[in-house]
Amino acid sequence: MSDTISFIEKLAERRSQLIQRAEDATTEGERQHWLEVAEQLQIMIHLHTTPIAA
């Protein structure tokens, strides 16, 4: 269980870094790219934290 928590924490930290990159981007295309990658990480976080319905 602690491995999963550590994994989720790392994903969340990386997502925050990507959002910062998006904020620092010099072009709209670059900004959009980092936001899309951050969104994909958010989906992964959601999938790992949402209880599975039986």
Phi, psi and omega in degrees: 000320181294330176296320179293318179297316178299318179299315180295319178298320178294319177298317181295320178295317179295321179299317178298320178297320180291323177295321176296318176300319179298319180293330181270357184299147180264343178233158178295322179298316178296316179300314181297320179302309183294325177293323178293319178295319178298322179295321178297320177295322178298321177296318178298317178300314180300316181296328181274349182247352181271127179299144180275128178280135181277000000 
